[in-house]
Amino acid sequence: VLNSLPQETHWFCPGNRPKRLNEAGCIKADYNDTSSVNDASDVNAPSSAQKRIEIFYQALPILGFDSPDAIGLQNGLKEGIVKQVARCSRCIYRYYESRPPFVRQLQ
């Protein structure tokens, strides 16, 4: 599901809304702004960043498989993660911020 999203869709933040860029061309991070982070029915919508995060964490177990069928999915997920955190500081923050609830689910 994540790799089928449009290229401009950020997995971890509502980053495909109008962007405020800093001097380096990166999105200015407003880490406290969660006004548009909620569950929406359209996973592509900026407002459904939380839903995309949940989908991401549901996809992580694929990394534990060693079958040939899993290799393509694993590579796609790894490439997606690198792309997402390389382009947006807010995605990096939201990625790390969302980890503790996921770890609690595993326990």
C-alpha positions as CSV (number, residue, x, y, z in Angstrom):
1,V,0.0,0.0,0.0
2,L,2.7,2.5,0.9
3,N,4.7,2.1,-2.3
4,S,1.5,2.6,-4.3
5,L,1.0,6.1,-2.8
6,P,1.9,9.1,-5.1
7,Q,5.5,10.1,-4.9
8,E,4.7,13.4,-3.2
9,T,2.9,11.8,-0.3
10,H,4.8,11.7,2.9
11,W,4.4,8.5,4.9
12,F,4.8,10.0,8.4
13,C,3.5,13.6,8.2
14,P,0.9,15.6,6.3
15,G,3.8,16.9,4.2
16,N,1.9,17.2,0.9
17,R,0.1,20.2,2.1
18,P,1.4,23.7,1.1
19,K,5.1,23.7,2.2
20,R,7.0,26.2,4.1
21,L,10.7,25.7,3.1
22,N,13.8,26.8,4.9
23,E,16.9,28.1,3.2
24,A,18.1,24.5,2.4
25,G,14.9,23.8,0.6
26,C,13.6,21.5,3.3
27,I,10.2,21.7,4.9
28,K,10.2,23.8,8.0
29,A,9.3,21.5,10.8
30,D,6.5,22.4,13.2
31,Y,6.7,19.4,15.4
32,N,3.8,20.4,17.6
33,D,1.3,20.9,14.8
34,T,-0.9,17.8,14.8
35,S,-4.0,19.7,13.6
36,S,-4.2,17.8,10.4
37,V,-3.0,14.4,11.7
38,N,-5.9,12.1,12.2
39,D,-7.6,9.1,10.7
40,A,-9.2,9.8,7.3
41,S,-10.8,7.5,4.9
42,D,-8.4,8.5,2.1
43,V,-4.9,7.2,2.9
44,N,-3.5,9.7,0.3
45,A,-4.9,12.7,2.1
46,P,-2.6,14.9,4.1
47,S,-4.9,14.5,7.1
48,S,-4.4,10.7,7.2
49,A,-0.8,10.8,8.2
50,Q,-1.6,8.8,11.3
51,K,-3.3,6.1,9.1
52,R,-0.1,5.9,6.9
53,I,2.0,5.5,10.0
54,E,-0.2,2.6,11.2
55,I,0.1,1.0,7.7
56,F,3.9,1.4,7.9
57,Y,4.2,-0.4,11.2
58,Q,1.8,-3.1,10.0
59,A,4.2,-3.6,7.0
60,L,7.4,-4.0,9.1
61,P,7.0,-7.7,9.8
62,I,7.8,-8.4,6.2
63,L,11.4,-7.6,7.1
64,G,11.6,-10.8,9.2
65,F,10.8,-13.2,6.3
66,D,13.5,-14.8,4.2
67,S,11.5,-16.2,1.3
68,P,12.3,-15.1,-2.3
69,D,8.7,-13.6,-2.5
70,A,9.5,-11.3,0.4
71,I,12.7,-9.8,-1.0
72,G,10.9,-7.4,-3.4
73,L,8.6,-6.2,-0.7
74,Q,11.5,-5.8,1.7
75,N,13.5,-3.8,-0.8
76,G,10.6,-1.6,-1.6
77,L,9.9,-0.9,2.1
78,K,13.6,-0.1,2.8
79,E,13.9,2.2,-0.2
80,G,10.7,4.0,0.8
81,I,11.9,4.5,4.4
82,V,15.2,6.1,3.1
83,K,13.3,8.3,0.7
84,Q,10.8,9.5,3.3
85,V,13.3,10.4,6.0
86,A,15.8,11.9,3.6
87,R,13.4,14.6,2.3
88,C,11.5,15.8,5.4
89,S,12.7,16.6,9.0
90,R,9.1,16.4,10.2
91,C,8.8,12.8,8.8
92,I,11.9,11.9,10.8
93,Y,10.4,13.4,14.0
94,R,7.0,11.7,13.4
95,Y,8.7,8.3,12.6
96,Y,10.6,8.3,16.0
97,E,7.6,9.8,17.9
98,S,5.4,6.9,16.6
99,R,7.7,4.1,17.7
100,P,6.9,3.8,21.4
101,P,3.2,3.0,20.8
102,F,4.2,0.3,18.2
103,V,6.7,-1.2,20.7
104,R,4.0,-1.3,23.4
105,Q,1.7,-3.2,20.9
106,L,4.5,-5.9,20.5
107,Q,4.8,-6.5,24.2
